Amino acid sequence: MANLGGMQRVSLKLHEALATRGDRDNAFEYDACLLRTSWRWVHLRTPLFLTRAAAALIGAARREDIDVVLFSSMVTAMLTVPLQGLFQRHGVRTAAITHGLDVTTPFPPYQWVVPRVFDALDAVFPVSRATAQACRDRGAAPERVHVIPNGIDADRFRPPDSRAEGRRALTANRNGPSVPNDALLLCSVGRQVERKGTAWFIDQVMPQLPSDVHYWIAGDGPQDDAIRAAIARHNLDDRVHPLGRVPNDALARLYRGADLFVMPNIPVEDDLEGFGIVLLEAGQCGTPAIAARLDGIQDVITDGVNGHLVTPESPDAFADTILQYRNDPAALRRATERAAAHTTETFSWASVADLYASALQTLHTSGRPPAAPVSPPIERTASPPA
């Protein structure tokens, strides 16, 4: 799992949840064709995997052993284009999960294929409303699009018994950076690409925050130099610490020891934040998020419950919301409790697997996914801490 990105981790956990559901539900039979490989080798092994998967699907369709095929992304869903006729002759329905970048990647030959994949699919299951819009923009028929959110493993992370305990565990290794016990610690996690907004946050927001607000960043990527330059430009070496890639146990300590999770994404053309699994990981550890009101982030954060949505690229909006918590420890304690409870109740993989099973059953019987529910209105201002 340490070698997997967010989209791959989601696919594997959904596979496990669907397999468990199939074991306990006689009306739901489930089988899978998986590519198990590290990120380093995935691009080399994918063509052979797709060839094997196509052969398996052709055989199963001819034997009439399958009713519905669920593809884990638009990459594997490309098989529907050459196999569409076979599937139609044998009454096999097809659906694909879409995550964001697997839809918007701005490579012209790939974008030429994307609408043809949508034409061949019977259903599209985006992980957020933003991803759903990206699918519709690229030719997916609206009646075939049905949003189903990502989930999180209930046992992946556990909240600390107390935030003080989490802070002690985080700073126990004195070979690394440390932070005063009474400081407000912000953290971010993810591959450091431009859309994550980490360099922007250091440059525009951290100088507005007092000296007892610290910021730790897990993950590396092409923005590493920009992040280091922003730290140096504002002399923030004592408060802002890029940690690089960290193992899973260190990631858990970071979530548990931080007070607030920050996701300061900025708009980048053709680079969509489809969901934001790290927001669920933070919430599972009782770390509320301050996040940009952008893309699929809006489907993860319920404003005032597991965090707050603020105006993208607004230094004042981020600083004001963070300072409200710095100045009100009681509100921060209540926010940590709400974040942990909401994440467990709303985003468990068992609940998400039930949504997929129901949608696939409807697709099998009617040829279309369930009608999309009316999207709730999105608030345009951040709620104050409560």
FENNORWO-V207184 format. One record per residue. N is the residue number from 1. RES is the residue in three letters. SS is DSSP state (alpha for helix, beta for strand, coil for the rest). PHI is phi in radians with two decimals (NA if undefined). D_CENTER is the distance of its C-alpha to the mean C-alpha in Angstrom with 2 decimals. Layout:
# FENNORWO-V207184
{{N/RES/SS/PHI/D_CENTER} {N/RES/SS/PHI/D_CENTER}}
This chain:
# FENNORWO-V207184
{{1/MET/coil/NA/15.05} {2/ALA/coil/-1.15/15.63} {3/ASN/coil/-1.60/15.89} {4/LEU/coil/-1.74/12.61} {5/GLY/coil/-1.47/9.65} {6/GLY/alpha/-1.06/6.04} {7/MET/alpha/-1.14/7.25} {8/GLN/alpha/-1.22/10.43} {9/ARG/alpha/-1.09/9.51} {10/VAL/alpha/-1.05/7.99} {11/SER/alpha/-1.08/11.22} {12/LEU/alpha/-1.16/13.41} {13/LYS/alpha/-1.19/12.55} {14/LEU/alpha/-1.14/13.04} {15/HIS/alpha/-0.97/16.18} {16/GLU/alpha/-1.13/17.45} {17/ALA/alpha/-1.18/17.03} {18/LEU/alpha/-1.18/18.79} {19/ALA/alpha/-1.11/21.41} {20/THR/alpha/-1.12/22.15} {21/ARG/alpha/-1.13/22.55} {22/GLY/alpha/-1.09/24.85} {23/ASP/alpha/-1.18/26.93} {24/ARG/alpha/-1.85/27.71} {25/ASP/coil/-2.19/28.07} {26/ASN/coil/-1.13/31.04} {27/ALA/coil/-1.47/30.11} {28/PHE/coil/-2.25/26.81} {29/GLU/coil/-1.77/27.29} {30/TYR/coil/-2.37/24.43} {31/ASP/coil/-2.42/24.67} {32/ALA/coil/-2.49/22.31} {33/CYS/coil/-2.10/22.75} {34/LEU/coil/-2.05/20.43} {35/LEU/coil/-1.85/20.25} {36/ARG/coil/-1.81/20.03} {37/THR/coil/-2.79/20.16} {38/SER/coil/-1.32/18.93} {39/TRP/coil/-1.02/17.02} {40/ARG/coil/-1.07/20.49} {41/TRP/coil/-1.87/22.12} {42/VAL/alpha/-1.07/19.62} {43/HIS/alpha/-1.19/21.07} {44/LEU/alpha/-1.37/24.56} {45/ARG/alpha/-1.59/24.05} {46/THR/alpha/-1.08/22.13} {47/PRO/alpha/-1.00/25.39} {48/LEU/alpha/-1.16/27.25} {49/PHE/alpha/-1.10/24.51} {50/LEU/alpha/-1.08/24.49} {51/THR/alpha/-1.11/28.27} {52/ARG/alpha/-1.13/28.30} {53/ALA/alpha/-1.11/25.80} {54/ALA/alpha/-1.08/27.98} {55/ALA/alpha/-1.10/31.07} {56/ALA/alpha/-1.14/29.65} {57/LEU/alpha/-1.20/28.63} {58/ILE/alpha/-1.07/32.03} {59/GLY/alpha/-1.12/33.86} {60/ALA/alpha/-1.16/31.99} {61/ALA/alpha/-1.16/32.45} {62/ARG/alpha/-1.15/36.13} {63/ARG/coil/-1.45/36.64} {64/GLU/coil/1.00/34.85} {65/ASP/coil/-1.62/32.69} {66/ILE/coil/-2.29/29.46} {67/ASP/coil/-1.84/28.75} {68/VAL/beta/-2.42/25.15} {69/VAL/beta/-1.89/22.97} {70/LEU/beta/-1.92/19.17} {71/PHE/beta/-1.56/17.65} {72/SER/coil/-1.42/14.20} {73/SER/coil/-2.91/13.73} {74/MET/alpha/-1.18/16.17} {75/VAL/alpha/-1.15/17.62} {76/THR/alpha/-1.25/19.06} {77/ALA/alpha/-1.16/19.80} {78/MET/coil/-1.05/22.33} {79/LEU/alpha/-1.11/24.66} {80/THR/alpha/-1.14/25.27} {81/VAL/alpha/-1.14/27.33} {82/PRO/alpha/-1.28/30.12} {83/LEU/alpha/-1.75/29.94} {84/GLN/alpha/-1.02/29.90} {85/GLY/alpha/-1.07/33.66} {86/LEU/alpha/-1.07/33.72} {87/PHE/alpha/-1.06/31.01} {88/GLN/alpha/-1.15/32.90} {89/ARG/alpha/-1.12/36.21} {90/HIS/coil/-1.86/34.95} {91/GLY/coil/1.21/32.97} {92/VAL/coil/-1.58/29.54} {93/ARG/beta/-1.57/26.61} {94/THR/beta/-2.28/23.46} {95/ALA/beta/-2.53/19.86} {96/ALA/beta/-2.40/16.69} {97/ILE/beta/-1.50/12.96} {98/THR/beta/-2.10/11.59} {99/HIS/coil/-1.91/8.18} {100/GLY/coil/2.53/9.57} {101/LEU/alpha/-1.15/11.42} {102/ASP/alpha/-1.20/13.08} {103/VAL/alpha/-1.78/14.73} {104/THR/alpha/-1.73/15.54} {105/THR/coil/-0.83/16.64} {106/PRO/coil/-1.47/20.04} {107/PHE/coil/-1.81/22.29} {108/PRO/alpha/-0.87/25.22} {109/PRO/alpha/-1.07/26.00} {110/TYR/alpha/-1.16/22.42} {111/GLN/alpha/-1.17/22.39} {112/TRP/alpha/-1.20/25.77} {113/VAL/alpha/-1.39/24.41} {114/VAL/alpha/-0.91/21.36} {115/PRO/alpha/-1.07/23.68} {116/ARG/alpha/-1.22/25.77} {117/VAL/alpha/-1.15/22.94} {118/PHE/alpha/-1.06/22.17} {119/ASP/alpha/-1.10/25.93} {120/ALA/alpha/-1.44/26.13} {121/LEU/coil/-1.43/23.36} {122/ASP/coil/-1.54/24.32} {123/ALA/beta/-2.65/20.91} {124/VAL/beta/-2.24/17.47} {125/PHE/beta/-2.01/14.45} {126/PRO/beta/-1.23/11.73} {127/VAL/coil/-1.50/8.45} {128/SER/coil/-2.76/9.48} {129/ARG/alpha/-1.15/12.89} {130/ALA/alpha/-1.12/12.30} {131/THR/alpha/-1.17/11.46} {132/ALA/alpha/-1.05/14.44} {133/GLN/alpha/-1.15/16.61} {134/ALA/alpha/-1.08/15.91} {135/CYS/alpha/-1.16/17.04} {136/ARG/alpha/-1.10/20.06} {137/ASP/alpha/-1.07/20.93} {138/ARG/coil/-1.87/21.28} {139/GLY/coil/1.90/23.47} {140/ALA/coil/-1.21/21.65} {141/ALA/coil/-1.15/24.08} {142/PRO/alpha/-0.93/22.84} {143/GLU/alpha/-1.25/24.34} {144/ARG/alpha/-1.67/22.28} {145/VAL/beta/-1.74/18.85} {146/HIS/coil/-2.46/17.32} {147/VAL/coil/-1.34/13.88} {148/ILE/coil/-2.30/12.34} {149/PRO/coil/-1.29/9.12} {150/ASN/coil/-1.27/6.88} {151/GLY/coil/-2.27/8.66} {152/ILE/beta/-2.52/9.54} {153/ASP/coil/-1.16/12.82} {154/ALA/coil/-1.07/15.44} {155/ASP/coil/-1.82/17.15} {156/ARG/coil/-1.13/14.56} {157/PHE/coil/-2.33/15.46} {158/ARG/coil/-2.18/18.27} {159/PRO/coil/-1.18/19.28} {160/PRO/coil/-1.23/22.50} {161/ASP/coil/-1.07/25.80} {162/SER/coil/-2.67/26.11} {163/ARG/alpha/-1.12/24.45} {164/ALA/alpha/-1.10/27.65} {165/GLU/alpha/-1.10/27.25} {166/GLY/alpha/-1.07/23.72} {167/ARG/alpha/-1.16/25.17} {168/ARG/alpha/-1.09/28.09} {169/ALA/alpha/-1.14/26.04} {170/LEU/alpha/-1.20/23.98} {171/THR/coil/-1.73/27.17} {172/ALA/coil/-1.14/29.35} {173/ASN/coil/-1.47/29.17} {174/ARG/coil/-1.34/31.59} {175/ASN/coil/-1.32/31.25} {176/GLY/coil/-1.82/28.05} {177/PRO/coil/-1.17/27.45} {178/SER/coil/-2.27/28.44} {179/VAL/coil/-2.53/28.06} {180/PRO/coil/-1.02/30.66} {181/ASN/coil/-1.08/30.13} {182/ASP/coil/-1.65/30.73} {183/ALA/coil/-1.41/28.36} {184/LEU/beta/-1.62/25.15} {185/LEU/beta/-1.83/22.35} {186/LEU/beta/-1.73/19.19} {187/CYS/beta/-2.48/16.40} {188/SER/beta/-2.35/13.45} {189/VAL/beta/-2.41/11.34} {190/GLY/coil/2.64/10.03} {191/ARG/coil/-1.20/11.94} {192/GLN/coil/-1.48/14.53} {193/VAL/coil/-1.94/14.75} {194/GLU/alpha/-1.02/16.43} {195/ARG/alpha/-1.11/13.72} {196/LYS/alpha/-1.18/12.35} {197/GLY/coil/1.27/15.78} {198/THR/alpha/-1.14/16.77} {199/ALA/alpha/-1.09/20.26} {200/TRP/alpha/-1.04/20.75} {201/PHE/alpha/-1.11/20.03} {202/ILE/alpha/-1.09/22.51} {203/ASP/alpha/-1.26/24.98} {204/GLN/alpha/-1.87/24.96} {205/VAL/coil/-1.83/23.88} {206/MET/alpha/-0.97/24.92} {207/PRO/alpha/-1.10/28.57} {208/GLN/alpha/-1.45/28.68} {209/LEU/coil/-1.66/27.76} {210/PRO/coil/-1.17/30.53} {211/SER/coil/-1.21/31.19} {212/ASP/coil/-1.62/29.89} {213/VAL/beta/-1.82/26.25} {214/HIS/beta/-1.94/24.57} {215/TYR/beta/-2.48/21.28} {216/TRP/beta/-1.98/19.77} {217/ILE/beta/-2.22/17.19} {218/ALA/beta/-1.80/15.61} {219/GLY/beta/2.04/14.84} {220/ASP/coil/-2.30/17.03} {221/GLY/coil/2.79/17.29} {222/PRO/coil/-1.16/19.55} {223/GLN/coil/-1.59/19.51} {224/ASP/alpha/-0.98/21.18} {225/ASP/alpha/-1.13/24.59} {226/ALA/alpha/-1.13/23.67} {227/ILE/alpha/-1.14/22.23} {228/ARG/alpha/-1.11/25.42} {229/ALA/alpha/-1.14/27.57} {230/ALA/alpha/-1.15/26.18} {231/ILE/alpha/-1.08/26.87} {232/ALA/alpha/-1.16/30.36} {233/ARG/alpha/-1.07/31.11} {234/HIS/coil/-1.93/30.82} {235/ASN/coil/0.93/32.13} {236/LEU/coil/-1.85/29.07} {237/ASP/coil/-1.02/29.41} {238/ASP/coil/-1.46/30.26} {239/ARG/coil/-2.13/27.22} {240/VAL/beta/-2.04/24.30} {241/HIS/beta/-2.28/23.37} {242/PRO/beta/-1.29/21.10} {243/LEU/beta/-1.64/20.60} {244/GLY/beta/1.21/19.38} {245/ARG/coil/-1.27/17.61} {246/VAL/coil/-2.20/18.06} {247/PRO/coil/-1.21/18.40} {248/ASN/alpha/-1.07/16.51} {249/ASP/alpha/-1.19/19.38} {250/ALA/alpha/-1.22/19.49} {251/LEU/alpha/-1.10/15.80} {252/ALA/alpha/-1.07/16.60} {253/ARG/alpha/-1.11/19.67} {254/LEU/alpha/-1.15/17.96} {255/TYR/alpha/-1.00/15.65} {256/ARG/alpha/-1.30/18.80} {257/GLY/alpha/-1.55/21.18} {258/ALA/coil/-1.42/19.51} {259/ASP/coil/-1.59/20.40} {260/LEU/beta/-2.42/17.62} {261/PHE/beta/-1.68/14.15} {262/VAL/beta/-2.01/14.18} {263/MET/beta/-2.27/11.66} {264/PRO/coil/-1.58/14.44} {265/ASN/coil/-0.94/12.98} {266/ILE/coil/-2.15/15.90} {267/PRO/coil/-1.18/16.58} {268/VAL/coil/-2.34/17.06} {269/GLU/coil/-1.01/18.60} {270/ASP/coil/1.09/16.91} {271/ASP/coil/-2.31/13.76} {272/LEU/coil/-1.62/11.08} {273/GLU/coil/-1.52/7.76} {274/GLY/coil/-1.16/6.61} {275/PHE/coil/-2.65/4.02} {276/GLY/coil/1.98/2.89} {277/ILE/alpha/-1.02/2.86} {278/VAL/alpha/-1.07/6.07} {279/LEU/alpha/-1.14/7.20} {280/LEU/alpha/-1.21/7.68} {281/GLU/alpha/-1.06/9.32} {282/ALA/alpha/-1.11/11.42} {283/GLY/alpha/-1.07/12.35} {284/GLN/alpha/-1.08/13.41} {285/CYS/coil/-1.56/15.67} {286/GLY/coil/1.31/17.08} {287/THR/coil/-1.92/15.88} {288/PRO/coil/-1.16/15.48} {289/ALA/beta/-1.93/13.57} {290/ILE/beta/-1.96/15.34} {291/ALA/beta/-2.36/13.07} {292/ALA/beta/-1.19/14.13} {293/ARG/coil/-1.33/14.68} {294/LEU/coil/-2.65/13.01} {295/ASP/alpha/0.90/11.07} {296/GLY/alpha/-1.28/8.15} {297/ILE/alpha/-0.97/8.15} {298/GLN/alpha/-1.17/11.28} {299/ASP/alpha/-1.58/10.06} {300/VAL/coil/-1.75/8.45} {301/ILE/coil/-1.64/11.46} {302/THR/coil/-1.65/14.85} {303/ASP/beta/-1.02/17.23} {304/GLY/coil/1.51/19.62} {305/VAL/coil/-1.92/18.03} {306/ASN/coil/-1.83/14.98} {307/GLY/beta/2.72/15.42} {308/HIS/beta/-2.44/16.64} {309/LEU/beta/-1.76/15.81} {310/VAL/beta/-2.21/18.27} {311/THR/coil/-1.07/19.69} {312/PRO/coil/-1.04/18.03} {313/GLU/coil/1.01/20.46} {314/SER/coil/-2.00/22.65} {315/PRO/alpha/-0.99/23.82} {316/ASP/alpha/-1.13/25.85} {317/ALA/alpha/-1.09/23.11} {318/PHE/alpha/-1.15/20.99} {319/ALA/alpha/-1.08/24.19} {320/ASP/alpha/-1.11/25.68} {321/THR/alpha/-1.20/22.80} {322/ILE/alpha/-1.12/22.57} {323/LEU/alpha/-1.19/26.36} {324/GLN/alpha/-1.04/26.61} {325/TYR/alpha/-1.31/24.93} {326/ARG/alpha/-1.02/26.98} {327/ASN/coil/-1.59/30.07} {328/ASP/coil/-2.50/29.30} {329/PRO/alpha/-1.01/28.43} {330/ALA/alpha/-1.14/29.02} {331/ALA/alpha/-1.12/26.37} {332/LEU/alpha/-1.13/23.90} {333/ARG/alpha/-1.08/24.90} {334/ARG/alpha/-1.14/24.41} {335/ALA/alpha/-1.13/20.96} {336/THR/alpha/-1.12/19.90} {337/GLU/alpha/-1.16/21.34} {338/ARG/alpha/-1.13/19.66} {339/ALA/alpha/-1.08/16.13} {340/ALA/alpha/-1.13/16.71} {341/ALA/alpha/-1.14/18.45} {342/HIS/alpha/-1.12/16.11} {343/THR/alpha/-1.12/13.02} {344/THR/alpha/-1.15/15.35} {345/GLU/alpha/-1.28/17.06} {346/THR/alpha/-1.74/14.36} {347/PHE/alpha/-2.13/11.44} {348/SER/beta/-1.18/13.54} {349/TRP/alpha/-1.16/13.27} {350/ALA/alpha/-1.07/16.94} {351/SER/alpha/-1.15/16.45} {352/VAL/alpha/-1.16/13.77} {353/ALA/alpha/-1.08/16.15} {354/ASP/alpha/-1.10/18.95} {355/LEU/alpha/-1.10/17.41} {356/TYR/alpha/-1.15/17.15} {357/ALA/alpha/-1.06/20.64} {358/SER/alpha/-1.14/22.10} {359/ALA/alpha/-1.14/20.76} {360/LEU/alpha/-1.21/22.03} {361/GLN/alpha/-1.12/25.34} {362/THR/alpha/-1.10/25.77} {363/LEU/alpha/-1.08/25.10} {364/HIS/alpha/-1.10/27.68} {365/THR/alpha/-1.49/30.30} {366/SER/alpha/-2.01/29.98} {367/GLY/coil/1.47/28.45} {368/ARG/coil/-2.42/25.77} {369/PRO/coil/-1.26/22.63} {370/PRO/coil/-1.02/23.12} {371/ALA/coil/-1.05/23.78} {372/ALA/coil/-1.18/20.81} {373/PRO/coil/-1.21/21.13} {374/VAL/coil/-1.18/22.05} {375/SER/coil/-1.20/19.15} {376/PRO/coil/-1.19/19.83} {377/PRO/coil/-1.11/21.06} {378/ILE/coil/-1.81/18.89} {379/GLU/coil/-1.14/20.82} {380/ARG/coil/-1.80/21.77} {381/THR/coil/-2.30/22.74} {382/ALA/coil/-1.34/21.23} {383/SER/coil/-1.40/22.83} {384/PRO/coil/-1.25/24.85} {385/PRO/coil/-1.00/24.29} {386/ALA/coil/-2.26/26.07}}
